[in-house]
Amino acid sequence: MAKFMDVHSGFRDITAEQLQQAHDADVAIQDEEGVTFEHAWADPESGMVYCLSEAPSAEAVQRVHERAGHRADEVHMVPLSV
Amino acid sequence: MAKFMDVHSGFRDITAEQLQQAHDADVAIQDEEGVTFEHAWADPESGMVYCLSEAPSAEAVQRVHERAGHRADEVHMVPLSV
């Protein structure tokens, strides 16, 4: 298991409720891929969303996002943190 | 005060010690700009670094990073989080 940061664009004008719904859609199926989404942060002005997760692989993170209907633009393993 | 996520590239092969040093350089001067850096995550493979902070503005975040010698590529206010 490792930490991952993934990045989405295209969420301009996202609301708190929509972010919660998108996160809930991930959480509902994350166990099937062994992923745990820990946090998500959104900028409604630029439409960027950043998600932090614990997962077995970048592919597992992406599979959850794809199945939930919001494929990530990038998924990066972030083994270092402070 | 608001939350900000900023993004750096070009840190390929960054080590845990180098990430800590970069973070310490930010923390050493952050009070002068009213910024609090909460976390940083790094991917040595792609060279991406993500920093989460609490700050009065994106410009304040960038000023700290510039003065510490590592200007961010992007700074996004992230008013929404889950």
Backbone of each chain as nested JSON, in Angstrom:
{
  "chains": [
    {"id": "A", "residues": [
      {"number": 1, "name": "MET", "atoms": {"N": [0.85, -1.201, 0.0], "CA": [0.0, 0.0, 0.0], "C": [0.882, 1.246, 0.0]}},
      {"number": 2, "name": "ALA", "atoms": {"N": [0.405, 2.26, -0.68], "CA": [1.154, 3.511, -0.778], "C": [0.171, 4.664, -0.87]}},
      {"number": 3, "name": "LYS", "atoms": {"N": [0.708, 5.868, -0.726], "CA": [-0.127, 7.074, -0.859], "C": [-0.122, 7.531, -2.316]}},
      {"number": 4, "name": "PHE", "atoms": {"N": [-1.27, 8.037, -2.75], "CA": [-1.396, 8.573, -4.107], "C": [-2.097, 9.921, -4.064]}},
      {"number": 5, "name": "MET", "atoms": {"N": [-1.647, 10.824, -4.942], "CA": [-2.352, 12.084, -5.182], "C": [-2.845, 12.026, -6.625]}},
      {"number": 6, "name": "ASP", "atoms": {"N": [-4.14, 12.209, -6.819], "CA": [-4.612, 12.277, -8.2], "C": [-5.267, 13.618, -8.451]}},
      {"number": 7, "name": "VAL", "atoms": {"N": [-5.277, 13.991, -9.734], "CA": [-5.649, 15.337, -10.151], "C": [-6.72, 15.26, -11.232]}},
      {"number": 8, "name": "HIS", "atoms": {"N": [-7.776, 16.031, -11.04], "CA": [-8.855, 16.148, -12.024], "C": [-8.971, 17.614, -12.443]}},
      {"number": 9, "name": "SER", "atoms": {"N": [-9.295, 17.833, -13.702], "CA": [-9.661, 19.18, -14.144], "C": [-11.104, 19.122, -14.655]}},
      {"number": 10, "name": "GLY", "atoms": {"N": [-11.66, 20.275, -14.959], "CA": [-13.003, 20.293, -15.55], "C": [-14.137, 20.377, -14.552]}},
      {"number": 11, "name": "PHE", "atoms": {"N": [-13.806, 20.668, -13.29], "CA": [-14.869, 20.767, -12.277], "C": [-15.158, 22.228, -11.902]}},
      {"number": 12, "name": "ARG", "atoms": {"N": [-15.105, 23.083, -12.901], "CA": [-15.401, 24.502, -12.649], "C": [-16.814, 24.633, -12.061]}},
      {"number": 13, "name": "ASP", "atoms": {"N": [-16.949, 25.494, -11.075], "CA": [-18.236, 25.759, -10.417], "C": [-18.762, 24.579, -9.603]}},
      {"number": 14, "name": "ILE", "atoms": {"N": [-17.902, 23.607, -9.311], "CA": [-18.321, 22.491, -8.449], "C": [-18.772, 23.05, -7.098]}},
      {"number": 15, "name": "THR", "atoms": {"N": [-19.84, 22.448, -6.55], "CA": [-20.338, 22.869, -5.238], "C": [-19.865, 21.879, -4.173]}},
      {"number": 16, "name": "ALA", "atoms": {"N": [-20.016, 22.274, -2.919], "CA": [-19.647, 21.388, -1.813], "C": [-20.448, 20.085, -1.897]}},
      {"number": 17, "name": "GLU", "atoms": {"N": [-21.718, 20.197, -2.276], "CA": [-22.564, 19.005, -2.375], "C": [-22.094, 18.095, -3.502]}},
      {"number": 18, "name": "GLN", "atoms": {"N": [-21.723, 18.673, -4.63], "CA": [-21.238, 17.854, -5.753], "C": [-19.918, 17.171, -5.423]}},
      {"number": 19, "name": "LEU", "atoms": {"N": [-19.045, 17.885, -4.696], "CA": [-17.779, 17.264, -4.294], "C": [-18.055, 16.091, -3.36]}},
      {"number": 20, "name": "GLN", "atoms": {"N": [-18.98, 16.294, -2.435], "CA": [-19.33, 15.222, -1.503], "C": [-19.921, 14.029, -2.259]}},
      {"number": 21, "name": "GLN", "atoms": {"N": [-20.79, 14.294, -3.231], "CA": [-21.398, 13.209, -4.013], "C": [-20.343, 12.435, -4.803]}},
      {"number": 22, "name": "ALA", "atoms": {"N": [-19.394, 13.159, -5.403], "CA": [-18.334, 12.495, -6.177], "C": [-17.473, 11.634, -5.249]}},
      {"number": 23, "name": "HIS", "atoms": {"N": [-17.155, 12.184, -4.075], "CA": [-16.355, 11.442, -3.095], "C": [-17.127, 10.209, -2.61]}},
      {"number": 24, "name": "ASP", "atoms": {"N": [-18.417, 10.378, -2.35], "CA": [-19.24, 9.252, -1.892], "C": [-19.283, 8.144, -2.956]}},
      {"number": 25, "name": "ALA", "atoms": {"N": [-19.324, 8.54, -4.227], "CA": [-19.358, 7.552, -5.319], "C": [-18.06, 6.739, -5.343]}},
      {"number": 26, "name": "ASP", "atoms": {"N": [-16.939, 7.392, -5.045], "CA": [-15.657, 6.683, -4.938], "C": [-15.671, 5.741, -3.726]}},
      {"number": 27, "name": "VAL", "atoms": {"N": [-16.078, 6.285, -2.6], "CA": [-16.028, 5.523, -1.346], "C": [-16.933, 4.293, -1.412]}},
      {"number": 28, "name": "ALA", "atoms": {"N": [-18.035, 4.411, -2.14], "CA": [-18.994, 3.305, -2.23], "C": [-18.385, 2.055, -2.857]}},
      {"number": 29, "name": "ILE", "atoms": {"N": [-17.373, 2.234, -3.73], "CA": [-16.795, 1.079, -4.437], "C": [-15.311, 0.882, -4.151]}},
      {"number": 30, "name": "GLN", "atoms": {"N": [-14.72, 1.732, -3.326], "CA": [-13.268, 1.698, -3.148], "C": [-12.751, 0.375, -2.58]}},
      {"number": 31, "name": "ASP", "atoms": {"N": [-13.563, -0.271, -1.73], "CA": [-13.105, -1.518, -1.112], "C": [-12.845, -2.604, -2.15]}},
      {"number": 32, "name": "GLU", "atoms": {"N": [-13.576, -2.552, -3.247], "CA": [-13.415, -3.579, -4.295], "C": [-12.042, -3.497, -4.953]}},
      {"number": 33, "name": "GLU", "atoms": {"N": [-11.386, -2.332, -4.826], "CA": [-10.052, -2.154, -5.42], "C": [-8.986, -1.986, -4.353]}},
      {"number": 34, "name": "GLY", "atoms": {"N": [-9.375, -2.113, -3.084], "CA": [-8.412, -1.98, -1.995], "C": [-7.924, -0.553, -1.784]}},
      {"number": 35, "name": "VAL", "atoms": {"N": [-8.734, 0.414, -2.222], "CA": [-8.353, 1.831, -2.147], "C": [-9.083, 2.5, -0.981]}},
      {"number": 36, "name": "THR", "atoms": {"N": [-8.417, 3.426, -0.309], "CA": [-9.077, 4.265, 0.701], "C": [-8.852, 5.732, 0.344]}},
      {"number": 37, "name": "PHE", "atoms": {"N": [-9.915, 6.416, -0.047], "CA": [-9.805, 7.845, -0.326], "C": [-9.868, 8.596, 0.995]}},
      {"number": 38, "name": "GLU", "atoms": {"N": [-8.838, 9.392, 1.25], "CA": [-8.712, 10.059, 2.55], "C": [-9.225, 11.493, 2.515]}},
      {"number": 39, "name": "HIS", "atoms": {"N": [-8.904, 12.209, 1.457], "CA": [-9.316, 13.611, 1.353], "C": [-9.483, 13.981, -0.112]}},
      {"number": 40, "name": "ALA", "atoms": {"N": [-10.295, 14.991, -0.343], "CA": [-10.365, 15.611, -1.673], "C": [-10.503, 17.11, -1.461]}},
      {"number": 41, "name": "TRP", "atoms": {"N": [-9.834, 17.866, -2.326], "CA": [-9.873, 19.338, -2.252], "C": [-10.239, 19.868, -3.624]}},
      {"number": 42, "name": "ALA", "atoms": {"N": [-11.124, 20.854, -3.658], "CA": [-11.579, 21.366, -4.954], "C": [-11.49, 22.886, -5.034]}},
      {"number": 43, "name": "ASP", "atoms": {"N": [-11.13, 23.345, -6.231], "CA": [-11.098, 24.769, -6.566], "C": [-12.173, 25.032, -7.621]}},
      {"number": 44, "name": "PRO", "atoms": {"N": [-13.34, 25.538, -7.23], "CA": [-14.419, 25.766, -8.193], "C": [-14.052, 26.784, -9.274]}},
      {"number": 45, "name": "GLU", "atoms": {"N": [-13.081, 27.64, -8.975], "CA": [-12.723, 28.683, -9.946], "C": [-11.956, 28.09, -11.135]}},
      {"number": 46, "name": "SER", "atoms": {"N": [-10.963, 27.279, -10.848], "CA": [-10.175, 26.67, -11.939], "C": [-10.742, 25.323, -12.364]}},
      {"number": 47, "name": "GLY", "atoms": {"N": [-11.56, 24.716, -11.489], "CA": [-12.098, 23.39, -11.798], "C": [-11.166, 22.239, -11.458]}},
      {"number": 48, "name": "MET", "atoms": {"N": [-10.098, 22.524, -10.683], "CA": [-9.159, 21.465, -10.293], "C": [-9.653, 20.754, -9.028]}},
      {"number": 49, "name": "VAL", "atoms": {"N": [-9.487, 19.429, -9.007], "CA": [-9.775, 18.634, -7.814], "C": [-8.569, 17.734, -7.547]}},
      {"number": 50, "name": "TYR", "atoms": {"N": [-8.149, 17.677, -6.298], "CA": [-7.019, 16.853, -5.863], "C": [-7.521, 15.838, -4.856]}},
      {"number": 51, "name": "CYS", "atoms": {"N": [-7.182, 14.564, -5.057], "CA": [-7.608, 13.506, -4.134], "C": [-6.392, 12.791, -3.568]}},
      {"number": 52, "name": "LEU", "atoms": {"N": [-6.403, 12.581, -2.262], "CA": [-5.345, 11.828, -1.589], "C": [-5.914, 10.477, -1.192]}},
      {"number": 53, "name": "SER", "atoms": {"N": [-5.176, 9.42, -1.518], "CA": [-5.665, 8.074, -1.201], "C": [-4.525, 7.181, -0.751]}},
      {"number": 54, "name": "GLU", "atoms": {"N": [-4.926, 6.064, -0.17], "CA": [-4.014, 4.965, 0.154], "C": [-4.465, 3.824, -0.742]}},
      {"number": 55, "name": "ALA", "atoms": {"N": [-3.555, 3.241, -1.495], "CA": [-3.982, 2.263, -2.508], "C": [-2.851, 1.315, -2.863]}},
      {"number": 56, "name": "PRO", "atoms": {"N": [-3.203, 0.188, -3.476], "CA": [-2.169, -0.759, -3.891], "C": [-1.437, -0.322, -5.16]}},
      {"number": 57, "name": "SER", "atoms": {"N": [-2.062, 0.531, -5.986], "CA": [-1.432, 0.964, -7.241], "C": [-2.177, 2.172, -7.807]}},
      {"number": 58, "name": "ALA", "atoms": {"N": [-1.504, 2.884, -8.713], "CA": [-2.148, 4.006, -9.407], "C": [-3.322, 3.499, -10.247]}},
      {"number": 59, "name": "GLU", "atoms": {"N": [-3.157, 2.305, -10.804], "CA": [-4.219, 1.74, -11.638], "C": [-5.477, 1.482, -10.806]}},
      {"number": 60, "name": "ALA", "atoms": {"N": [-5.31, 1.029, -9.582], "CA": [-6.469, 0.784, -8.713], "C": [-7.2, 2.092, -8.415]}},
      {"number": 61, "name": "VAL", "atoms": {"N": [-6.441, 3.162, -8.149], "CA": [-7.052, 4.484, -7.913], "C": [-7.849, 4.895, -9.15]}},
      {"number": 62, "name": "GLN", "atoms": {"N": [-7.225, 4.744, -10.311], "CA": [-7.896, 5.16, -11.544], "C": [-9.142, 4.318, -11.815]}},
      {"number": 63, "name": "ARG", "atoms": {"N": [-9.076, 3.022, -11.55], "CA": [-10.257, 2.174, -11.781], "C": [-11.444, 2.641, -10.946]}},
      {"number": 64, "name": "VAL", "atoms": {"N": [-11.202, 2.993, -9.682], "CA": [-12.306, 3.488, -8.848], "C": [-12.883, 4.77, -9.444]}},
      {"number": 65, "name": "HIS", "atoms": {"N": [-12.007, 5.698, -9.81], "CA": [-12.476, 6.975, -10.366], "C": [-13.24, 6.757, -11.682]}},
      {"number": 66, "name": "GLU", "atoms": {"N": [-12.734, 5.874, -12.521], "CA": [-13.413, 5.606, -13.806], "C": [-14.787, 5.02, -13.576]}},
      {"number": 67, "name": "ARG", "atoms": {"N": [-14.846, 4.046, -12.683], "CA": [-16.142, 3.395, -12.423], "C": [-17.124, 4.376, -11.775]}},
      {"number": 68, "name": "ALA", "atoms": {"N": [-16.608, 5.345, -11.031], "CA": [-17.479, 6.344, -10.405], "C": [-17.839, 7.463, -11.383]}},
      {"number": 69, "name": "GLY", "atoms": {"N": [-17.241, 7.414, -12.583], "CA": [-17.644, 8.367, -13.612], "C": [-16.796, 9.615, -13.719]}},
      {"number": 70, "name": "HIS", "atoms": {"N": [-15.633, 9.616, -13.058], "CA": [-14.772, 10.805, -13.136], "C": [-13.302, 10.379, -13.177]}},
      {"number": 71, "name": "ARG", "atoms": {"N": [-12.865, 9.995, -14.384], "CA": [-11.477, 9.584, -14.594], "C": [-10.525, 10.725, -14.215]}},
      {"number": 72, "name": "ALA", "atoms": {"N": [-9.426, 10.383, -13.527], "CA": [-8.42, 11.394, -13.169], "C": [-7.525, 11.707, -14.36]}},
      {"number": 73, "name": "ASP", "atoms": {"N": [-7.052, 12.955, -14.442], "CA": [-6.095, 13.331, -15.486], "C": [-4.716, 12.73, -15.181]}},
      {"number": 74, "name": "GLU", "atoms": {"N": [-4.382, 12.702, -13.904], "CA": [-3.073, 12.188, -13.474], "C": [-3.237, 11.48, -12.135]}},
      {"number": 75, "name": "VAL", "atoms": {"N": [-2.476, 10.416, -11.938], "CA": [-2.408, 9.752, -10.631], "C": [-0.926, 9.573, -10.31]}},
      {"number": 76, "name": "HIS", "atoms": {"N": [-0.482, 10.15, -9.208], "CA": [0.924, 10.066, -8.825], "C": [1.093, 9.38, -7.483]}},
      {"number": 77, "name": "MET", "atoms": {"N": [1.951, 8.379, -7.439], "CA": [2.336, 7.837, -6.141], "C": [3.138, 8.915, -5.41]}},
      {"number": 78, "name": "VAL", "atoms": {"N": [2.823, 9.14, -4.142], "CA": [3.565, 10.148, -3.362], "C": [4.142, 9.465, -2.117]}},
      {"number": 79, "name": "PRO", "atoms": {"N": [5.25, 8.731, -2.324], "CA": [5.829, 7.978, -1.21], "C": [6.443, 8.872, -0.132]}},
      {"number": 80, "name": "LEU", "atoms": {"N": [6.738, 10.123, -0.49], "CA": [7.334, 11.046, 0.489], "C": [6.319, 12.072, 0.938]}},
      {"number": 81, "name": "SER", "atoms": {"N": [6.281, 12.327, 2.239], "CA": [5.395, 13.386, 2.741], "C": [5.947, 13.977, 4.025]}},
      {"number": 82, "name": "VAL", "atoms": {"N": [5.596, 15.23, 4.246], "CA": [5.947, 15.902, 5.501], "C": [4.691, 16.592, 5.994]}}
    ]},
    {"id": "B", "residues": [
      {"number": 1, "name": "MET", "atoms": {"N": [-8.645, 33.83, 5.743], "CA": [-7.761, 32.676, 5.552], "C": [-8.497, 31.586, 4.78]}},
      {"number": 2, "name": "ALA", "atoms": {"N": [-7.774, 30.891, 3.95], "CA": [-8.369, 29.831, 3.128], "C": [-7.321, 28.751, 2.921]}},
      {"number": 3, "name": "LYS", "atoms": {"N": [-7.793, 27.63, 2.391], "CA": [-6.868, 26.528, 2.085], "C": [-6.358, 26.696, 0.658]}},
      {"number": 4, "name": "PHE", "atoms": {"N": [-5.114, 26.32, 0.452], "CA": [-4.51, 26.356, -0.882], "C": [-3.76, 25.054, -1.15]}},
      {"number": 5, "name": "MET", "atoms": {"N": [-3.843, 24.609, -2.408], "CA": [-3.007, 23.502, -2.869], "C": [-2.088, 24.075, -3.93]}},
      {"number": 6, "name": "ASP", "atoms": {"N": [-0.793, 23.879, -3.758], "CA": [0.113, 24.332, -4.816], "C": [0.915, 23.158, -5.346]}},
      {"number": 7, "name": "VAL", "atoms": {"N": [1.357, 23.332, -6.576], "CA": [1.942, 22.236, -7.34], "C": [3.297, 22.66, -7.888]}},
      {"number": 8, "name": "HIS", "atoms": {"N": [4.279, 21.801, -7.686], "CA": [5.623, 22.013, -8.231], "C": [5.988, 20.833, -9.12]}},
      {"number": 9, "name": "SER", "atoms": {"N": [6.726, 21.099, -10.186], "CA": [7.303, 20.012, -10.974], "C": [8.821, 20.158, -10.92]}},
      {"number": 10, "name": "GLY", "atoms": {"N": [9.534, 19.181, -11.445], "CA": [10.99, 19.3, -11.532], "C": [11.738, 18.771, -10.327]}},
      {"number": 11, "name": "PHE", "atoms": {"N": [11.033, 18.029, -9.459], "CA": [11.706, 17.464, -8.281], "C": [11.973, 15.964, -8.438]}},
      {"number": 12, "name": "ARG", "atoms": {"N": [12.31, 15.571, -9.669], "CA": [12.616, 14.163, -9.907], "C": [13.76, 13.717, -8.984]}},
      {"number": 13, "name": "ASP", "atoms": {"N": [13.609, 12.513, -8.426], "CA": [14.622, 11.919, -7.54], "C": [14.773, 12.652, -6.212]}},
      {"number": 14, "name": "ILE", "atoms": {"N": [13.79, 13.482, -5.86], "CA": [13.834, 14.137, -4.55], "C": [13.848, 13.056, -3.46]}},
      {"number": 15, "name": "THR", "atoms": {"N": [14.634, 13.315, -2.4], "CA": [14.708, 12.393, -1.272], "C": [13.842, 12.91, -0.125]}},
      {"number": 16, "name": "ALA", "atoms": {"N": [13.604, 12.04, 0.843], "CA": [12.829, 12.437, 2.018], "C": [13.514, 13.607, 2.721]}},
      {"number": 17, "name": "GLU", "atoms": {"N": [14.838, 13.56, 2.776], "CA": [15.599, 14.627, 3.445], "C": [15.456, 15.952, 2.681]}},
      {"number": 18, "name": "GLN", "atoms": {"N": [15.511, 15.891, 1.353], "CA": [15.377, 17.111, 0.547], "C": [13.972, 17.705, 0.671]}},
      {"number": 19, "name": "LEU", "atoms": {"N": [12.963, 16.83, 0.73], "CA": [11.588, 17.325, 0.906], "C": [11.457, 18.021, 2.258]}},
      {"number": 20, "name": "GLN", "atoms": {"N": [12.051, 17.396, 3.283], "CA": [12.003, 17.996, 4.623], "C": [12.715, 19.341, 4.63]}},
      {"number": 21, "name": "GLN", "atoms": {"N": [13.871, 19.423, 3.976], "CA": [14.627, 20.684, 3.931], "C": [13.838, 21.78, 3.21]}},
      {"number": 22, "name": "ALA", "atoms": {"N": [13.179, 21.407, 2.102], "CA": [12.39, 22.382, 1.346], "C": [11.219, 22.874, 2.203]}},
      {"number": 23, "name": "HIS", "atoms": {"N": [10.574, 21.93, 2.891], "CA": [9.45, 22.28, 3.76], "C": [9.935, 23.17, 4.915]}},
      {"number": 24, "name": "ASP", "atoms": {"N": [11.064, 22.81, 5.495], "CA": [11.614, 23.606, 6.6], "C": [11.932, 25.03, 6.145]}},
      {"number": 25, "name": "ALA", "atoms": {"N": [12.406, 25.172, 4.907], "CA": [12.723, 26.504, 4.375], "C": [11.46, 27.346, 4.252]}},
      {"number": 26, "name": "ASP", "atoms": {"N": [10.345, 26.705, 3.875], "CA": [9.055, 27.415, 3.833], "C": [8.607, 27.795, 5.247]}},
      {"number": 27, "name": "VAL", "atoms": {"N": [8.664, 26.828, 6.135], "CA": [8.154, 27.032, 7.496], "C": [8.942, 28.131, 8.211]}},
      {"number": 28, "name": "ALA", "atoms": {"N": [10.229, 28.231, 7.909], "CA": [11.092, 29.213, 8.574], "C": [10.635, 30.648, 8.322]}},
      {"number": 29, "name": "ILE", "atoms": {"N": [9.984, 30.895, 7.175], "CA": [9.596, 32.276, 6.835], "C": [8.095, 32.456, 6.663]}},
      {"number": 30, "name": "GLN", "atoms": {"N": [7.324, 31.374, 6.844], "CA": [5.89, 31.448, 6.531], "C": [5.128, 32.47, 7.373]}},
      {"number": 31, "name": "ASP", "atoms": {"N": [5.564, 32.676, 8.616], "CA": [4.849, 33.609, 9.498], "C": [4.862, 35.03, 8.951]}},
      {"number": 32, "name": "GLU", "atoms": {"N": [5.926, 35.356, 8.229], "CA": [6.042, 36.721, 7.682], "C": [4.967, 37.009, 6.636]}},
      {"number": 33, "name": "GLU", "atoms": {"N": [4.394, 35.937, 6.066], "CA": [3.345, 36.093, 5.052], "C": [1.995, 35.593, 5.557]}},
      {"number": 34, "name": "GLY", "atoms": {"N": [1.935, 35.175, 6.833], "CA": [0.675, 34.692, 7.393], "C": [0.25, 33.343, 6.852]}},
      {"number": 35, "name": "VAL", "atoms": {"N": [1.219, 32.565, 6.353], "CA": [0.938, 31.266, 5.738], "C": [1.297, 30.137, 6.705]}},
      {"number": 36, "name": "THR", "atoms": {"N": [0.507, 29.073, 6.702], "CA": [0.856, 27.867, 7.455], "C": [0.866, 26.681, 6.501]}},
      {"number": 37, "name": "PHE", "atoms": {"N": [2.036, 26.132, 6.241], "CA": [2.137, 24.94, 5.401], "C": [1.821, 23.719, 6.259]}},
      {"number": 38, "name": "GLU", "atoms": {"N": [0.796, 22.963, 5.842], "CA": [0.302, 21.848, 6.653], "C": [0.901, 20.511, 6.22]}},
      {"number": 39, "name": "HIS", "atoms": {"N": [0.994, 20.294, 4.918], "CA": [1.52, 19.031, 4.408], "C": [2.172, 19.258, 3.055]}},
      {"number": 40, "name": "ALA", "atoms": {"N": [3.089, 18.368, 2.731], "CA": [3.635, 18.323, 1.367], "C": [3.806, 16.859, 1.004]}},
      {"number": 41, "name": "TRP", "atoms": {"N": [3.51, 16.533, -0.25], "CA": [3.618, 15.162, -0.746], "C": [4.461, 15.191, -2.013]}},
      {"number": 42, "name": "ALA", "atoms": {"N": [5.364, 14.239, -2.161], "CA": [6.248, 14.243, -3.327], "C": [6.304, 12.89, -4.023]}},
      {"number": 43, "name": "ASP", "atoms": {"N": [6.392, 12.972, -5.333], "CA": [6.567, 11.803, -6.194], "C": [7.943, 11.906, -6.851]}},
      {"number": 44, "name": "PRO", "atoms": {"N": [8.948, 11.197, -6.33], "CA": [10.304, 11.303, -6.9], "C": [10.378, 10.823, -8.345]}},
      {"number": 45, "name": "GLU", "atoms": {"N": [9.433, 9.987, -8.756], "CA": [9.486, 9.431, -10.113], "C": [9.123, 10.497, -11.15]}},
      {"number": 46, "name": "SER", "atoms": {"N": [8.015, 11.202, -10.91], "CA": [7.587, 12.242, -11.864], "C": [8.16, 13.606, -11.517]}},
      {"number": 47, "name": "GLY", "atoms": {"N": [8.604, 13.759, -10.257], "CA": [9.123, 15.051, -9.825], "C": [8.066, 16.041, -9.375]}},
      {"number": 48, "name": "MET", "atoms": {"N": [6.82, 15.558, -9.178], "CA": [5.738, 16.437, -8.734], "C": [5.737, 16.559, -7.21]}},
      {"number": 49, "name": "VAL", "atoms": {"N": [5.481, 17.77, -6.718], "CA": [5.299, 18.006, -5.288], "C": [4.018, 18.815, -5.097]}},
      {"number": 50, "name": "TYR", "atoms": {"N": [3.2, 18.401, -4.133], "CA": [1.941, 19.065, -3.813], "C": [2.022, 19.567, -2.375]}},
      {"number": 51, "name": "CYS", "atoms": {"N": [1.667, 20.827, -2.163], "CA": [1.696, 21.403, -0.81], "C": [0.315, 21.922, -0.441]}},
      {"number": 52, "name": "LEU", "atoms": {"N": [-0.11, 21.603, 0.753], "CA": [-1.382, 22.095, 1.287], "C": [-1.072, 23.147, 2.351]}},
      {"number": 53, "name": "SER", "atoms": {"N": [-1.727, 24.287, 2.24], "CA": [-1.477, 25.357, 3.209], "C": [-2.763, 26.084, 3.567]}},
      {"number": 54, "name": "GLU", "atoms": {"N": [-2.647, 26.85, 4.629], "CA": [-3.688, 27.798, 5.04], "C": [-3.036, 29.173, 4.873]}},
      {"number": 55, "name": "ALA", "atoms": {"N": [-3.718, 30.057, 4.15], "CA": [-3.043, 31.312, 3.814], "C": [-4.053, 32.409, 3.515]}},
      {"number": 56, "name": "PRO", "atoms": {"N": [-3.592, 33.667, 3.556], "CA": [-4.499, 34.774, 3.224], "C": [-4.74, 34.912, 1.722]}},
      {"number": 57, "name": "SER", "atoms": {"N": [-3.825, 34.411, 0.883], "CA": [-3.981, 34.541, -0.562], "C": [-3.008, 33.607, -1.283]}},
      {"number": 58, "name": "ALA", "atoms": {"N": [-3.296, 33.364, -2.567], "CA": [-2.381, 32.561, -3.387], "C": [-1.035, 33.272, -3.52]}},
      {"number": 59, "name": "GLU", "atoms": {"N": [-1.09, 34.6, -3.597], "CA": [0.151, 35.374, -3.74], "C": [1.052, 35.2, -2.514]}},
      {"number": 60, "name": "ALA", "atoms": {"N": [0.44, 35.13, -1.336], "CA": [1.231, 34.938, -0.111], "C": [1.918, 33.569, -0.125]}},
      {"number": 61, "name": "VAL", "atoms": {"N": [1.185, 32.546, -0.57], "CA": [1.782, 31.202, -0.685], "C": [2.975, 31.256, -1.639]}},
      {"number": 62, "name": "GLN", "atoms": {"N": [2.754, 31.894, -2.789], "CA": [3.82, 31.943, -3.792], "C": [5.031, 32.733, -3.292]}},
      {"number": 63, "name": "ARG", "atoms": {"N": [4.773, 33.818, -2.563], "CA": [5.903, 34.609, -2.05], "C": [6.787, 33.776, -1.132]}},
      {"number": 64, "name": "VAL", "atoms": {"N": [6.166, 32.962, -0.267], "CA": [6.971, 32.109, 0.624], "C": [7.802, 31.133, -0.207]}},
      {"number": 65, "name": "HIS", "atoms": {"N": [7.146, 30.472, -1.167], "CA": [7.876, 29.489, -1.992], "C": [9.005, 30.154, -2.784]}},
      {"number": 66, "name": "GLU", "atoms": {"N": [8.735, 31.342, -3.316], "CA": [9.78, 32.042, -4.098], "C": [10.964, 32.392, -3.215]}},
      {"number": 67, "name": "ARG", "atoms": {"N": [10.669, 32.945, -2.043], "CA": [11.755, 33.347, -1.141], "C": [12.534, 32.132, -0.646]}},
      {"number": 68, "name": "ALA", "atoms": {"N": [11.869, 30.982, -0.568], "CA": [12.542, 29.753, -0.135], "C": [13.282, 29.088, -1.298]}},
      {"number": 69, "name": "GLY", "atoms": {"N": [13.114, 29.65, -2.5], "CA": [13.896, 29.161, -3.636], "C": [13.213, 28.123, -4.495]}},
      {"number": 70, "name": "HIS", "atoms": {"N": [11.906, 27.936, -4.3], "CA": [11.211, 26.928, -5.123], "C": [9.804, 27.437, -5.481]}},
      {"number": 71, "name": "ARG", "atoms": {"N": [9.758, 28.303, -6.493], "CA": [8.488, 28.857, -6.974], "C": [7.545, 27.725, -7.417]}},
      {"number": 72, "name": "ALA", "atoms": {"N": [6.272, 27.847, -7.052], "CA": [5.276, 26.841, -7.472], "C": [4.839, 27.094, -8.91]}},
      {"number": 73, "name": "ASP", "atoms": {"N": [4.514, 26.02, -9.623], "CA": [3.978, 26.147, -10.985], "C": [2.546, 26.677, -10.938]}},
      {"number": 74, "name": "GLU", "atoms": {"N": [1.795, 26.228, -9.94], "CA": [0.395, 26.623, -9.809], "C": [0.058, 26.725, -8.326]}},
      {"number": 75, "name": "VAL", "atoms": {"N": [-0.802, 27.674, -7.984], "CA": [-1.343, 27.773, -6.626], "C": [-2.854, 27.914, -6.76]}},
      {"number": 76, "name": "HIS", "atoms": {"N": [-3.588, 26.976, -6.19], "CA": [-5.05, 27.002, -6.293], "C": [-5.688, 27.127, -4.916]}},
      {"number": 77, "name": "MET", "atoms": {"N": [-6.582, 28.083, -4.763], "CA": [-7.409, 28.109, -3.563], "C": [-8.324, 26.883, -3.626]}},
      {"number": 78, "name": "VAL", "atoms": {"N": [-8.429, 26.138, -2.53], "CA": [-9.32, 24.963, -2.494], "C": [-10.318, 25.142, -1.341]}},
      {"number": 79, "name": "PRO", "atoms": {"N": [-11.333, 25.955, -1.595], "CA": [-12.303, 26.249, -0.525], "C": [-13.175, 25.06, -0.159]}},
      {"number": 80, "name": "LEU", "atoms": {"N": [-13.237, 24.062, -1.058], "CA": [-14.06, 22.884, -0.781], "C": [-13.175, 21.699, -0.454]}},
      {"number": 81, "name": "SER", "atoms": {"N": [-13.569, 20.93, 0.581], "CA": [-12.825, 19.704, 0.871], "C": [-13.722, 18.693, 1.565]}},
      {"number": 82, "name": "VAL", "atoms": {"N": [-13.371, 17.449, 1.376], "CA": [-14.074, 16.352, 2.068], "C": [-13.015, 15.44, 2.65]}}
    ]}
  ]
}
